């Protein structure tokens, strides 16, 4: 769509978002100072804005009026913000955390870079590529018990060719849309139901995989039967829990 704000070659219609939600090109570019000029900012974070981020653009603003979804008090609107990072650069997690903390509601970050390592989903091999790439990211609240200090975490998806980057408007309400967008970023799935449970399960599986590797190494270097049995017992327990998480 001509006249749509873009980040690299990506714009809202190209991502699959409603035309009515698209931000015009003339209003898309946002100065970095807009986000680092409010309140105290550490020298390290200022440096991140300089080295890890080339430009910022507002690509779309999703509202009830332009999505056809039921309004939500928690998510009156969801922003889609493009972050152009240097070629080969990583998803700028600290920058995303700072930007998202400055406003209520949700933001989907569309990170774009001109080349870098890509992982082939079929073979699992990582190779250097000079194609334009995109990775989505969101900052989401971590469920905590009532009265406990709120916790948030930045979640980033994998880098993929920009031509494969798409977002889907899914759900009946704006809150369901936010959960769906988070699921698309984190789990590559439009179904946002139970997304917090699925996030917790995925993170637990990553932790257990690391613990299994430690136990396997301990089993290999064990010098006594007691040590080998202890390590093997831990490996069995981890396998059992991993199997339960995958059900």
TORBAVO-490794 format. One line per field, with one value per residue: residue number from 1; residue in three letters; x, y, z of N, C-alpha, C in turn. Coordinates in steps of 0.02 Angstrom, whole numbers. Atoms other than C-alpha are relative to their C-alpha. Layout:
REM residues N
k: c(NUM, ...)
r: c(ala, ...)
n.c1: c(X, ...)
n.c2: c(Y, ...)
n.c3: c(Z, ...)
ca.c1: c(X, ...)
ca.c2: c(Y, ...)
ca.c3: c(Z, ...)
c.c1: c(X, ...)
c.c2: c(Y, ...)
c.c3: c(Z, ...)
END
This chain:
REM residues 247
k: c(1, 2, 3, 4, 5, 6, 7, 8, 9, 10, 11, 12, 13, 14, 15, 16, 17, 18, 19, 20, 21, 22, 23, 24, 25, 26, 27, 28, 29, 30, 31, 32, 33, 34, 35, 36, 37, 38, 39, 40, 41, 42, 43, 44, 45, 46, 47, 48, 49, 50, 51, 52, 53, 54, 55, 56, 57, 58, 59, 60, 61, 62, 63, 64, 65, 66, 67, 68, 69, 70, 71, 72, 73, 74, 75, 76, 77, 78, 79, 80, 81, 82, 83, 84, 85, 86, 87, 88, 89, 90, 91, 92, 93, 94, 95, 96, 97, 98, 99, 100, 101, 102, 103, 104, 105, 106, 107, 108, 109, 110, 111, 112, 113, 114, 115, 116, 117, 118, 119, 120, 121, 122, 123, 124, 125, 126, 127, 128, 129, 130, 131, 132, 133, 134, 135, 136, 137, 138, 139, 140, 141, 142, 143, 144, 145, 146, 147, 148, 149, 150, 151, 152, 153, 154, 155, 156, 157, 158, 159, 160, 161, 162, 163, 164, 165, 166, 167, 168, 169, 170, 171, 172, 173, 174, 175, 176, 177, 178, 179, 180, 181, 182, 183, 184, 185, 186, 187, 188, 189, 190, 191, 192, 193, 194, 195, 196, 197, 198, 199, 200, 201, 202, 203, 204, 205, 206, 207, 208, 209, 210, 211, 212, 213, 214, 215, 216, 217, 218, 219, 220, 221, 222, 223, 224, 225, 226, 227, 228, 229, 230, 231, 232, 233, 234, 235, 236, 237, 238, 239, 240, 241, 242, 243, 244, 245, 246, 247)
r: c(unk, unk, unk, unk, unk, unk, unk, unk, unk, unk, unk, unk, unk, unk, unk, unk, unk, unk, unk, unk, unk, unk, unk, unk, unk, unk, unk, unk, unk, unk, unk, unk, unk, unk, unk, unk, unk, unk, unk, unk, unk, unk, unk, unk, unk, unk, unk, unk, unk, unk, unk, unk, unk, unk, unk, unk, unk, unk, unk, unk, unk, unk, unk, unk, unk, unk, unk, unk, unk, unk, unk, unk, unk, unk, unk, unk, unk, unk, unk, unk, unk, unk, unk, unk, unk, unk, unk, unk, unk, unk, unk, unk, unk, unk, unk, unk, unk, unk, unk, unk, unk, unk, unk, unk, unk, unk, unk, unk, unk, unk, unk, unk, unk, unk, unk, unk, unk, unk, unk, unk, unk, unk, unk, unk, unk, unk, unk, unk, unk, unk, unk, unk, unk, unk, unk, unk, unk, unk, unk, unk, unk, unk, unk, unk, unk, unk, unk, unk, unk, unk, unk, unk, unk, unk, unk, unk, unk, unk, unk, unk, unk, unk, unk, unk, unk, unk, unk, unk, unk, unk, unk, unk, unk, unk, unk, unk, unk, unk, unk, unk, unk, unk, unk, unk, unk, unk, unk, unk, unk, unk, unk, unk, unk, unk, unk, unk, unk, unk, unk, unk, unk, unk, unk, unk, unk, unk, unk, unk, unk, unk, unk, unk, unk, unk, unk, unk, unk, unk, unk, unk, unk, unk, unk, unk, unk, unk, unk, unk, unk, unk, unk, unk, unk, unk, unk, unk, unk, unk, unk, unk, unk, unk, unk, unk, unk, unk, unk)
n.c1: c(42, -38, 16, 3, -63, -35, -63, -28, 51, 62, 50, 57, 36, -43, -1, 66, 41, 52, -18, 23, -45, -66, -24, -29, -73, -18, 6, -28, -67, -1, -69, -22, 2, 68, 4, -53, -1, 45, -25, -70, -19, -71, -45, -1, 60, -9, -46, 38, 40, -45, -35, 42, 61, -11, 59, 64, 58, 66, 28, 73, 33, 59, 53, 65, 32, -28, -6, 66, 2, 31, -47, -28, -28, -72, -34, 39, -35, -63, -46, -47, -56, -57, -67, -51, -63, -55, -6, -29, 13, 49, 60, -22, 45, 1, 36, 70, 25, 7, 54, 65, 16, 22, 71, 43, 21, -50, -38, -35, -59, -21, -72, -23, -72, -23, -46, -22, 9, 67, 3, 45, 45, -1, -63, -25, -65, 0, -45, 1, 41, 3, 69, 32, 29, 45, 15, 49, -11, 51, -13, 62, 2, -5, 51, -23, 55, 24, -41, -71, -25, 9, -60, 8, -56, -1, -4, -16, 4, -61, -11, 23, 1, 53, 56, 40, 25, 72, 39, 71, 49, 38, 33, 64, -9, -68, -43, -15, -48, -67, -23, -15, -62, -54, -8, -32, -70, -36, 12, 15, 68, 49, 42, -29, 27, -50, -67, -46, -19, -45, -65, -32, -20, -57, -58, -18, -31, -68, -39, -11, -48, -66, -14, -13, -68, -45, 4, -32, -72, -19, 1, -58, -63, 8, -53, 27, 67, 48, 4, 33, 71, 32, 6, 48, 66, 21, 15, 66, 51, 7, 34, 70, 32, 2, 53, 63, 8, 15, 66)
n.c2: c(-60, -62, -48, 31, -1, 64, 15, 38, 10, 23, -47, 34, 43, 56, 48, 31, -38, -39, -63, -55, -7, -20, -68, -29, -8, -67, -2, 62, -5, -26, -12, 39, -43, 3, 54, -4, -66, -4, 29, 21, 57, 15, -8, 63, 4, -49, 30, 51, -35, -23, 54, 58, -22, -50, -44, 22, -22, 25, 30, 7, -6, 44, -20, 32, -32, 21, 73, 30, 40, -32, -41, 27, -54, 12, -10, -43, 2, 38, -31, 42, -45, 27, -18, 21, 11, 10, 66, 50, -17, 40, -35, -45, 14, -55, -56, 19, -2, -70, -31, 29, -20, -69, -10, 58, 35, 45, -20, 52, -29, 31, -14, 13, -9, 16, 57, 29, 73, 28, 71, 38, 39, 71, 34, -25, -31, -73, -25, -72, -19, -72, -21, -39, 47, -28, 38, -35, 2, -30, -3, 26, 10, 68, 8, 5, 3, -66, -31, 5, -51, 18, 19, 1, 32, -8, 63, -12, 56, 14, -39, 34, -47, -50, 20, 50, -32, -16, -3, 12, -26, 59, -6, -36, -62, -26, 38, 64, -15, -6, 68, 33, -28, 28, 70, 0, -18, 47, 71, 7, 28, -55, 14, -32, 28, 30, -17, -6, 68, 27, -33, 30, 68, -5, -22, 57, 51, -23, 10, 71, 24, -19, 42, 68, 0, 2, 67, 46, -10, 27, 74, 21, -7, 31, 48, 53, 23, -44, -62, 16, 13, -63, -39, 34, -11, -68, 1, 31, -45, -55, 27, 9, -65, -26, 35, -28, -67, 5, 28)
n.c3: c(0, 4, -51, -66, -38, 9, -33, 56, 51, -32, -24, -30, 47, 19, -55, -4, -47, 35, 31, -42, -58, 25, -12, 62, 1, -25, -73, -28, -30, -68, -22, -59, -58, -26, -49, -50, -29, -57, -62, -1, 42, -12, 57, 37, 41, 53, 48, 36, 50, 53, 36, 16, 33, 52, 7, -29, 39, -19, 61, -5, -65, 2, -46, 12, 57, 65, 3, -7, -62, -58, -38, -63, -43, -8, 63, 45, 64, 2, 48, 37, 4, 36, -24, 48, -36, 47, 30, -45, -70, -37, -22, -53, -56, -49, 31, 1, -69, -20, 38, -19, -69, -3, 15, -14, 60, 30, 60, 37, 31, 62, 5, 69, 12, 68, -1, -64, -2, 4, -14, 44, -43, 19, -20, -64, 10, 4, 52, 11, 57, 10, 13, -53, -49, -49, -61, -40, -73, -42, -72, -29, -72, -26, -53, -69, -49, -21, -52, 15, 45, 71, 37, 72, 35, 73, 37, 70, 45, 38, 61, 60, 56, -7, 43, -37, -62, 4, -62, 14, -48, -20, -64, -1, -37, 4, -46, 34, 54, -31, -15, 64, 26, -41, 20, 66, -10, -44, 15, 71, -1, -8, -58, -60, -62, -46, 22, -57, -19, 52, -8, -59, 18, 45, -38, -42, 43, 14, -62, -10, 49, -25, -58, 25, 26, -58, -30, 46, -7, -66, 6, 39, -38, -66, -17, -43, 19, -33, 39, 63, -12, -17, 62, 44, -29, 17, 72, 9, -26, 48, 58, -17, -2, 68, 35, -24, 28, 72, 10)
ca.c1: c(0, 71, 82, 87, 219, 352, 499, 615, 498, 364, 205, 38, -56, 94, 91, -94, -166, -323, -305, -405, -275, -129, -28, 12, 194, 196, 153, 248, 426, 456, 614, 713, 715, 527, 562, 722, 681, 557, 624, 794, 875, 1039, 1190, 1187, 1008, 1046, 1189, 1069, 956, 1108, 1193, 1051, 920, 925, 747, 571, 407, 226, 151, -26, -145, -272, -435, -611, -665, -545, -542, -727, -688, -774, -693, -584, -542, -371, -331, -419, -288, -139, 9, 115, 287, 428, 607, 745, 904, 1078, 1113, 1150, 1089, 985, 809, 838, 758, 810, 745, 581, 561, 587, 468, 329, 341, 293, 114, -32, -104, -7, 128, 183, 361, 410, 600, 681, 863, 957, 1034, 1101, 1097, 940, 892, 819, 662, 681, 864, 890, 1051, 1094, 1170, 1216, 1094, 1086, 896, 791, 730, 595, 568, 415, 421, 299, 312, 185, 134, 184, 39, 71, -33, -141, -40, 126, 236, 189, 316, 337, 444, 495, 464, 540, 504, 632, 709, 630, 634, 533, 426, 365, 316, 128, 8, -174, -318, -400, -524, -691, -626, -474, -410, -425, -333, -189, -179, -183, -45, 61, 30, 80, 243, 287, 209, 180, -5, -157, -247, -217, -312, -209, -59, 13, 9, 92, 227, 261, 268, 389, 504, 498, 543, 694, 751, 728, 826, 972, 958, 953, 1114, 1196, 1135, 1193, 1366, 1371, 1324, 1465, 1598, 1531, 1664, 1551, 1393, 1304, 1347, 1294, 1129, 1092, 1125, 1025, 879, 877, 880, 730, 633, 668, 614, 451, 413, 458, 340, 200, 233, 218, 48)
ca.c2: c(0, 168, 295, 170, 191, 57, -23, -84, -159, -205, -107, -146, -207, -314, -395, -436, -300, -198, -52, 57, 26, 80, 233, 349, 364, 549, 509, 346, 397, 423, 504, 401, 551, 531, 374, 418, 598, 553, 529, 460, 344, 255, 285, 101, 113, 272, 178, 37, 160, 220, 56, -72, 32, 126, 193, 179, 185, 169, 47, 23, 61, -78, -22, -89, 33, -33, -218, -246, -325, -288, -151, -191, -77, -158, -145, 5, -2, -109, -27, -109, -29, -58, -61, -62, -138, -150, -295, -452, -367, -452, -410, -256, -325, -183, -52, -145, -162, 25, 78, -42, 14, 191, 157, 46, -80, -189, -160, -284, -245, -283, -295, -286, -309, -317, -490, -601, -783, -881, -1053, -1175, -1247, -1411, -1450, -1343, -1276, -1092, -1002, -822, -737, -565, -564, -440, -523, -496, -552, -506, -465, -422, -371, -467, -474, -632, -699, -673, -701, -555, -433, -483, -363, -361, -443, -416, -505, -473, -621, -626, -741, -812, -715, -761, -689, -528, -602, -735, -609, -600, -554, -606, -514, -654, -658, -581, -444, -331, -428, -591, -507, -463, -643, -704, -585, -642, -823, -782, -705, -834, -997, -965, -1000, -886, -971, -860, -968, -1022, -930, -894, -1080, -1122, -992, -1063, -1240, -1189, -1100, -1249, -1364, -1256, -1259, -1447, -1476, -1381, -1480, -1643, -1596, -1565, -1731, -1822, -1745, -1791, -1971, -1978, -1921, -2016, -2119, -2222, -2323, -2210, -2055, -2139, -2196, -2023, -1940, -2072, -2053, -1866, -1897, -2012, -1887, -1749, -1860, -1897, -1713, -1665, -1798, -1727, -1551, -1611, -1692)
ca.c3: c(0, -55, 82, 226, 362, 345, 432, 296, 167, 295, 324, 405, 250, 200, 371, 347, 460, 419, 301, 421, 558, 448, 499, 352, 303, 346, 527, 550, 591, 777, 849, 975, 1091, 1111, 1214, 1305, 1349, 1486, 1661, 1712, 1586, 1619, 1510, 1462, 1399, 1302, 1221, 1176, 1086, 988, 944, 941, 851, 687, 677, 748, 651, 703, 576, 641, 783, 811, 890, 907, 772, 639, 684, 717, 886, 1051, 1155, 1306, 1453, 1471, 1286, 1208, 1072, 1021, 936, 801, 811, 687, 751, 621, 694, 617, 500, 601, 760, 894, 950, 1060, 1218, 1335, 1213, 1194, 1382, 1405, 1266, 1317, 1499, 1452, 1402, 1455, 1334, 1214, 1084, 952, 899, 720, 721, 549, 498, 334, 345, 482, 538, 493, 557, 431, 515, 420, 457, 612, 536, 551, 403, 365, 248, 169, 147, 245, 405, 535, 714, 817, 1003, 1142, 1325, 1427, 1609, 1702, 1808, 1994, 2150, 2209, 2314, 2237, 2139, 1953, 1837, 1651, 1523, 1342, 1226, 1053, 907, 786, 643, 476, 300, 297, 158, 283, 419, 447, 588, 599, 682, 781, 924, 973, 1088, 1094, 1244, 1147, 1003, 1120, 1181, 1001, 947, 1094, 1043, 864, 924, 1057, 998, 812, 841, 820, 965, 1117, 1242, 1394, 1323, 1496, 1539, 1374, 1402, 1576, 1504, 1367, 1490, 1608, 1463, 1420, 1602, 1613, 1453, 1528, 1691, 1592, 1503, 1672, 1741, 1585, 1602, 1787, 1742, 1615, 1738, 1890, 1978, 2091, 2068, 2192, 2090, 1927, 2002, 2072, 1904, 1810, 1931, 1899, 1711, 1725, 1829, 1703, 1558, 1646, 1679, 1500, 1434, 1542, 1478, 1298, 1325)
c.c1: c(44, -22, -6, 68, 32, 62, 36, -53, -68, -44, -61, -38, 42, 4, -67, -47, -50, 25, -19, 45, 68, 15, 30, 75, 22, -1, 35, 65, -3, 72, 16, -8, -69, -5, 54, 3, -45, 31, 73, 11, 75, 41, 2, -60, 4, 45, -36, -42, 43, 27, -46, -62, 15, -58, -61, -56, -63, -33, -76, -24, -66, -49, -63, -31, 28, 12, -68, -8, -31, 53, 23, 29, 75, 38, -43, 31, 64, 43, 42, 58, 59, 66, 51, 66, 56, 3, 36, -14, -53, -63, 19, -45, -4, -37, -75, -31, -13, -59, -68, -21, -31, -74, -40, -22, 57, 35, 30, 58, 20, 73, 24, 75, 17, 53, 22, -11, -73, 4, -51, -45, 1, 61, 24, 68, -7, 52, -6, -40, -1, -70, -26, -38, -44, -8, -50, 18, -58, 26, -65, 6, 6, -51, 33, -60, -21, 43, 74, 21, -9, 67, -16, 61, -7, 9, 13, -6, 66, 6, -22, 4, -59, -62, -46, -32, -73, -30, -73, -43, -47, -30, -65, 6, 72, 47, 18, 49, 70, 28, 19, 66, 60, 14, 35, 75, 38, -6, -15, -69, -49, -44, 32, -25, 56, 72, 49, 23, 49, 69, 38, 26, 62, 63, 23, 36, 72, 45, 16, 51, 71, 20, 16, 71, 51, 2, 35, 76, 25, 1, 62, 65, -3, 54, -25, -69, -53, -9, -36, -75, -38, -11, -52, -71, -26, -19, -69, -57, -12, -36, -75, -37, -5, -56, -68, -13, -20, -69, -50)
c.c2: c(62, 46, -28, 6, -69, -4, -48, -5, -17, 58, -39, -43, -61, -53, -36, 36, 44, 66, 59, 12, 28, 73, 27, 11, 66, 4, -59, 7, 33, 11, -41, 42, 0, -52, 4, 68, 7, -34, -21, -62, -12, 10, -63, -5, 50, -28, -53, 32, 23, -58, -57, 18, 55, 49, -33, 26, -31, -26, -4, 11, -39, 21, -39, 26, -23, -75, -34, -42, 41, 37, -35, 58, -8, 15, 42, 4, -41, 30, -53, 46, -34, 25, -25, -5, -11, -71, -49, 13, -44, 41, 43, -3, 58, 61, -14, 5, 72, 33, -25, 22, 69, 10, -63, -32, -40, 32, -63, 34, -41, 19, -22, 13, -21, -54, -20, -75, -20, -75, -33, -43, -75, -36, 22, 34, 76, 22, 75, 15, 76, 24, 41, -48, 37, -47, 42, -5, 34, 3, -17, -8, -74, -8, -8, -2, 70, 28, -3, 54, -22, -15, 2, -32, 12, -68, 16, -65, -9, 48, -43, 50, 48, -19, -51, 29, 21, 2, -6, 31, -58, 11, 39, 67, 24, -37, -68, 11, 5, -69, -37, 26, -25, -72, -5, 14, -56, -72, -13, -31, 57, -10, 28, -29, -34, 17, 5, -69, -29, 32, -31, -70, 1, 20, -55, -53, 20, -10, -74, -29, 17, -43, -72, -5, -3, -69, -52, 5, -28, -77, -24, 3, -31, -53, -56, -19, 46, 65, -12, -9, 65, 42, -31, 9, 69, 5, -30, 46, 58, -24, -6, 67, 30, -33, 26, 69, -2, -28, 54)
c.c3: c(0, 57, 70, 33, -4, 44, -48, -54, 30, 20, 23, -49, -21, 53, 7, 47, -38, -28, 45, 60, -20, 17, -64, 7, 31, 76, 34, 38, 69, 22, 63, 64, 33, 56, 54, 33, 61, 62, -5, -42, 9, -63, -43, -47, -58, -55, -41, -56, -59, -42, -24, -41, -50, -6, 29, -44, 27, -64, 2, 71, -5, 54, -17, -65, -67, -5, 2, 63, 56, 40, 64, 40, 7, -64, -47, -69, 7, -55, -35, -18, -36, 28, -51, 38, -51, -27, 47, 73, 30, 13, 60, 62, 50, -27, 0, 69, 21, -36, 24, 70, 4, -16, 19, -65, -29, -59, -30, -35, -61, -11, -70, -4, -71, 2, 69, -1, 0, 13, -47, 43, -15, 27, 69, -6, -7, -50, -4, -63, -7, -16, 59, 46, 50, 59, 40, 74, 36, 72, 35, 75, 16, 56, 69, 47, 21, 57, -13, -51, -73, -33, -75, -32, -75, -32, -73, -40, -38, -59, -60, -59, 5, -41, 35, 63, -9, 71, -19, 55, 16, 69, -6, 35, -8, 47, -30, -57, 28, 16, -63, -29, 39, -19, -68, 6, 35, -22, -73, -11, 11, 61, 63, 65, 40, -19, 58, 24, -50, 4, 59, -16, -44, 39, 48, -40, -16, 61, 11, -49, 22, 60, -22, -27, 56, 32, -44, 4, 66, -2, -37, 38, 70, 11, 44, -24, 30, -39, -66, 9, 15, -63, -46, 26, -16, -73, -12, 22, -49, -63, 12, 0, -70, -40, 20, -28, -73, -14, -21)
END
